[in-house]
Amino acid sequence: MHNDSNRRSSNLQSTYTAEEIAEILGVSIRKAYKLCETTDEFKVIRLGKRCLRIHKKSFDEWFNGLDNTS
């Protein structure tokens, strides 16, 4: 029998949800979805119309690079 917290923990190691991206960026969930739907700056895995996962490493690299763009 699989434990949901174990499955969720392993998913969080390699992906983020749109809700997590919103929290990291300090924006609404709607804005996080819009960013994920329009970006080519990091990898987004679409699992249907409104279900997606964001590749953690590519997002982290993009996010950390924001400080270097000024």
Secondary structure, DSSP 8 states (H G I E B T S, - for coil): ---HHHHHHHHHHHEE-HHHHHHHHT--HHHHHHHHHH--SS-EEE-SSS-EEEEHHHHHHHHHHGGGG-
